């Protein structure tokens, strides 16, 4: 699989995981405590891993946009 195809899947998973994380926060009062305390940290950890992968796959763009070489 090429990088663009991986990014397409990764972006979808990032969105879904983010929405699940937000849903657990919004449903905090209605979810049973044991479910919340199990599910919310898992979604948070997965989000961090996916964000790191996203940054790795887009590192050339990040470097060219934000880490510019000094002017000579």
Phi and psi in radians as a Rosetta constraint file:
Dihedral C 1 N 2 CA 2 C 2 CIRCULARHARMONIC -1.497 0.35
Dihedral N 2 CA 2 C 2 N 3 CIRCULARHARMONIC 2.988 0.35
Dihedral C 2 N 3 CA 3 C 3 CIRCULARHARMONIC -1.082 0.35
Dihedral N 3 CA 3 C 3 N 4 CIRCULARHARMONIC -0.690 0.35
Dihedral C 3 N 4 CA 4 C 4 CIRCULARHARMONIC -1.150 0.35
Dihedral N 4 CA 4 C 4 N 5 CIRCULARHARMONIC -0.669 0.35
Dihedral C 4 N 5 CA 5 C 5 CIRCULARHARMONIC -1.162 0.35
Dihedral N 5 CA 5 C 5 N 6 CIRCULARHARMONIC -0.747 0.35
Dihedral C 5 N 6 CA 6 C 6 CIRCULARHARMONIC -1.074 0.35
Dihedral N 6 CA 6 C 6 N 7 CIRCULARHARMONIC -0.734 0.35
Dihedral C 6 N 7 CA 7 C 7 CIRCULARHARMONIC -1.105 0.35
Dihedral N 7 CA 7 C 7 N 8 CIRCULARHARMONIC -0.637 0.35
Dihedral C 7 N 8 CA 8 C 8 CIRCULARHARMONIC -1.074 0.35
Dihedral N 8 CA 8 C 8 N 9 CIRCULARHARMONIC -0.792 0.35
Dihedral C 8 N 9 CA 9 C 9 CIRCULARHARMONIC -1.190 0.35
Dihedral N 9 CA 9 C 9 N 10 CIRCULARHARMONIC -0.747 0.35
Dihedral C 9 N 10 CA 10 C 10 CIRCULARHARMONIC -1.064 0.35
Dihedral N 10 CA 10 C 10 N 11 CIRCULARHARMONIC -0.733 0.35
Dihedral C 10 N 11 CA 11 C 11 CIRCULARHARMONIC -1.097 0.35
Dihedral N 11 CA 11 C 11 N 12 CIRCULARHARMONIC -0.677 0.35
Dihedral C 11 N 12 CA 12 C 12 CIRCULARHARMONIC -1.140 0.35
Dihedral N 12 CA 12 C 12 N 13 CIRCULARHARMONIC -0.785 0.35
Dihedral C 12 N 13 CA 13 C 13 CIRCULARHARMONIC -1.130 0.35
Dihedral N 13 CA 13 C 13 N 14 CIRCULARHARMONIC -0.637 0.35
Dihedral C 13 N 14 CA 14 C 14 CIRCULARHARMONIC -1.067 0.35
Dihedral N 14 CA 14 C 14 N 15 CIRCULARHARMONIC -0.805 0.35
Dihedral C 14 N 15 CA 15 C 15 CIRCULARHARMONIC -1.085 0.35
Dihedral N 15 CA 15 C 15 N 16 CIRCULARHARMONIC -0.835 0.35
Dihedral C 15 N 16 CA 16 C 16 CIRCULARHARMONIC -1.100 0.35
Dihedral N 16 CA 16 C 16 N 17 CIRCULARHARMONIC -0.737 0.35
Dihedral C 16 N 17 CA 17 C 17 CIRCULARHARMONIC -1.161 0.35
Dihedral N 17 CA 17 C 17 N 18 CIRCULARHARMONIC -0.706 0.35
Dihedral C 17 N 18 CA 18 C 18 CIRCULARHARMONIC -1.079 0.35
Dihedral N 18 CA 18 C 18 N 19 CIRCULARHARMONIC -0.767 0.35
Dihedral C 18 N 19 CA 19 C 19 CIRCULARHARMONIC -1.116 0.35
Dihedral N 19 CA 19 C 19 N 20 CIRCULARHARMONIC -0.683 0.35
Dihedral C 19 N 20 CA 20 C 20 CIRCULARHARMONIC -1.144 0.35
Dihedral N 20 CA 20 C 20 N 21 CIRCULARHARMONIC -0.687 0.35
Dihedral C 20 N 21 CA 21 C 21 CIRCULARHARMONIC -1.115 0.35
Dihedral N 21 CA 21 C 21 N 22 CIRCULARHARMONIC -0.773 0.35
Dihedral C 21 N 22 CA 22 C 22 CIRCULARHARMONIC -1.144 0.35
Dihedral N 22 CA 22 C 22 N 23 CIRCULARHARMONIC -0.683 0.35
Dihedral C 22 N 23 CA 23 C 23 CIRCULARHARMONIC -1.094 0.35
Dihedral N 23 CA 23 C 23 N 24 CIRCULARHARMONIC -0.681 0.35
Dihedral C 23 N 24 CA 24 C 24 CIRCULARHARMONIC -1.148 0.35
Dihedral N 24 CA 24 C 24 N 25 CIRCULARHARMONIC -0.592 0.35
Dihedral C 24 N 25 CA 25 C 25 CIRCULARHARMONIC -1.220 0.35
Dihedral N 25 CA 25 C 25 N 26 CIRCULARHARMONIC -0.786 0.35
Dihedral C 25 N 26 CA 26 C 26 CIRCULARHARMONIC -1.181 0.35
Dihedral N 26 CA 26 C 26 N 27 CIRCULARHARMONIC -0.542 0.35
Dihedral C 26 N 27 CA 27 C 27 CIRCULARHARMONIC -1.703 0.35
Dihedral N 27 CA 27 C 27 N 28 CIRCULARHARMONIC 0.305 0.35
Dihedral C 27 N 28 CA 28 C 28 CIRCULARHARMONIC -0.949 0.35
Dihedral N 28 CA 28 C 28 N 29 CIRCULARHARMONIC -0.725 0.35
Dihedral C 28 N 29 CA 29 C 29 CIRCULARHARMONIC -1.310 0.35
Dihedral N 29 CA 29 C 29 N 30 CIRCULARHARMONIC -0.448 0.35
Dihedral C 29 N 30 CA 30 C 30 CIRCULARHARMONIC -1.671 0.35
Dihedral N 30 CA 30 C 30 N 31 CIRCULARHARMONIC -0.440 0.35
Dihedral C 30 N 31 CA 31 C 31 CIRCULARHARMONIC -1.300 0.35
Dihedral N 31 CA 31 C 31 N 32 CIRCULARHARMONIC 2.515 0.35
Dihedral C 31 N 32 CA 32 C 32 CIRCULARHARMONIC -1.071 0.35
Dihedral N 32 CA 32 C 32 N 33 CIRCULARHARMONIC 2.511 0.35
Dihedral C 32 N 33 CA 33 C 33 CIRCULARHARMONIC -0.970 0.35
Dihedral N 33 CA 33 C 33 N 34 CIRCULARHARMONIC -0.752 0.35
Dihedral C 33 N 34 CA 34 C 34 CIRCULARHARMONIC -1.146 0.35
Dihedral N 34 CA 34 C 34 N 35 CIRCULARHARMONIC -0.578 0.35
Dihedral C 34 N 35 CA 35 C 35 CIRCULARHARMONIC -1.203 0.35
Dihedral N 35 CA 35 C 35 N 36 CIRCULARHARMONIC -0.802 0.35
Dihedral C 35 N 36 CA 36 C 36 CIRCULARHARMONIC -1.047 0.35
Dihedral N 36 CA 36 C 36 N 37 CIRCULARHARMONIC -0.831 0.35
Dihedral C 36 N 37 CA 37 C 37 CIRCULARHARMONIC -1.261 0.35
Dihedral N 37 CA 37 C 37 N 38 CIRCULARHARMONIC -0.251 0.35
Dihedral C 37 N 38 CA 38 C 38 CIRCULARHARMONIC -1.575 0.35
Dihedral N 38 CA 38 C 38 N 39 CIRCULARHARMONIC -0.785 0.35
Dihedral C 38 N 39 CA 39 C 39 CIRCULARHARMONIC -1.395 0.35
Dihedral N 39 CA 39 C 39 N 40 CIRCULARHARMONIC -0.748 0.35
Dihedral C 39 N 40 CA 40 C 40 CIRCULARHARMONIC -1.054 0.35
Dihedral N 40 CA 40 C 40 N 41 CIRCULARHARMONIC -0.818 0.35
Dihedral C 40 N 41 CA 41 C 41 CIRCULARHARMONIC -1.141 0.35
Dihedral N 41 CA 41 C 41 N 42 CIRCULARHARMONIC -0.540 0.35
Dihedral C 41 N 42 CA 42 C 42 CIRCULARHARMONIC -1.152 0.35
Dihedral N 42 CA 42 C 42 N 43 CIRCULARHARMONIC -0.826 0.35
Dihedral C 42 N 43 CA 43 C 43 CIRCULARHARMONIC -1.081 0.35
Dihedral N 43 CA 43 C 43 N 44 CIRCULARHARMONIC -0.660 0.35
Dihedral C 43 N 44 CA 44 C 44 CIRCULARHARMONIC -1.138 0.35
Dihedral N 44 CA 44 C 44 N 45 CIRCULARHARMONIC -0.757 0.35
Dihedral C 44 N 45 CA 45 C 45 CIRCULARHARMONIC -1.146 0.35
Dihedral N 45 CA 45 C 45 N 46 CIRCULARHARMONIC -0.740 0.35
Dihedral C 45 N 46 CA 46 C 46 CIRCULARHARMONIC -1.104 0.35
Dihedral N 46 CA 46 C 46 N 47 CIRCULARHARMONIC -0.682 0.35
Dihedral C 46 N 47 CA 47 C 47 CIRCULARHARMONIC -1.080 0.35
Dihedral N 47 CA 47 C 47 N 48 CIRCULARHARMONIC -0.759 0.35
Dihedral C 47 N 48 CA 48 C 48 CIRCULARHARMONIC -1.084 0.35
Dihedral N 48 CA 48 C 48 N 49 CIRCULARHARMONIC -0.766 0.35
Dihedral C 48 N 49 CA 49 C 49 CIRCULARHARMONIC -1.094 0.35
Dihedral N 49 CA 49 C 49 N 50 CIRCULARHARMONIC -0.766 0.35
Dihedral C 49 N 50 CA 50 C 50 CIRCULARHARMONIC -1.162 0.35
Dihedral N 50 CA 50 C 50 N 51 CIRCULARHARMONIC -0.650 0.35
Dihedral C 50 N 51 CA 51 C 51 CIRCULARHARMONIC -1.142 0.35
Dihedral N 51 CA 51 C 51 N 52 CIRCULARHARMONIC -0.719 0.35
Dihedral C 51 N 52 CA 52 C 52 CIRCULARHARMONIC -1.114 0.35
Dihedral N 52 CA 52 C 52 N 53 CIRCULARHARMONIC -0.768 0.35
Dihedral C 52 N 53 CA 53 C 53 CIRCULARHARMONIC -1.072 0.35
Dihedral N 53 CA 53 C 53 N 54 CIRCULARHARMONIC -0.708 0.35
Dihedral C 53 N 54 CA 54 C 54 CIRCULARHARMONIC -1.067 0.35
Dihedral N 54 CA 54 C 54 N 55 CIRCULARHARMONIC -0.763 0.35
Dihedral C 54 N 55 CA 55 C 55 CIRCULARHARMONIC -1.139 0.35
Dihedral N 55 CA 55 C 55 N 56 CIRCULARHARMONIC -0.701 0.35
Dihedral C 55 N 56 CA 56 C 56 CIRCULARHARMONIC -1.080 0.35
Dihedral N 56 CA 56 C 56 N 57 CIRCULARHARMONIC -0.794 0.35
Dihedral C 56 N 57 CA 57 C 57 CIRCULARHARMONIC -1.220 0.35
Dihedral N 57 CA 57 C 57 N 58 CIRCULARHARMONIC -0.419 0.35
Dihedral C 57 N 58 CA 58 C 58 CIRCULARHARMONIC -1.871 0.35
Dihedral N 58 CA 58 C 58 N 59 CIRCULARHARMONIC 0.323 0.35
Dihedral C 58 N 59 CA 59 C 59 CIRCULARHARMONIC -1.068 0.35
Dihedral N 59 CA 59 C 59 N 60 CIRCULARHARMONIC -0.635 0.35
Dihedral C 59 N 60 CA 60 C 60 CIRCULARHARMONIC -1.056 0.35
Dihedral N 60 CA 60 C 60 N 61 CIRCULARHARMONIC -0.730 0.35
Dihedral C 60 N 61 CA 61 C 61 CIRCULARHARMONIC -1.190 0.35
Dihedral N 61 CA 61 C 61 N 62 CIRCULARHARMONIC -0.746 0.35
Dihedral C 61 N 62 CA 62 C 62 CIRCULARHARMONIC -1.053 0.35
Dihedral N 62 CA 62 C 62 N 63 CIRCULARHARMONIC -0.817 0.35
Dihedral C 62 N 63 CA 63 C 63 CIRCULARHARMONIC -1.101 0.35
Dihedral N 63 CA 63 C 63 N 64 CIRCULARHARMONIC -0.756 0.35
Dihedral C 63 N 64 CA 64 C 64 CIRCULARHARMONIC -1.268 0.35
Dihedral N 64 CA 64 C 64 N 65 CIRCULARHARMONIC -0.469 0.35
Dihedral C 64 N 65 CA 65 C 65 CIRCULARHARMONIC -1.562 0.35
Dihedral N 65 CA 65 C 65 N 66 CIRCULARHARMONIC -0.626 0.35
Dihedral C 65 N 66 CA 66 C 66 CIRCULARHARMONIC -2.074 0.35
Dihedral N 66 CA 66 C 66 N 67 CIRCULARHARMONIC -0.399 0.35
Dihedral C 66 N 67 CA 67 C 67 CIRCULARHARMONIC -1.966 0.35
Dihedral N 67 CA 67 C 67 N 68 CIRCULARHARMONIC 1.399 0.35
Dihedral C 67 N 68 CA 68 C 68 CIRCULARHARMONIC -1.590 0.35
Dihedral N 68 CA 68 C 68 N 69 CIRCULARHARMONIC 2.571 0.35
Dihedral C 68 N 69 CA 69 C 69 CIRCULARHARMONIC -1.278 0.35
Dihedral N 69 CA 69 C 69 N 70 CIRCULARHARMONIC 2.625 0.35
Dihedral C 69 N 70 CA 70 C 70 CIRCULARHARMONIC -1.113 0.35
Dihedral N 70 CA 70 C 70 N 71 CIRCULARHARMONIC 2.615 0.35
Dihedral C 70 N 71 CA 71 C 71 CIRCULARHARMONIC -1.311 0.35
Dihedral N 71 CA 71 C 71 N 72 CIRCULARHARMONIC 2.505 0.35
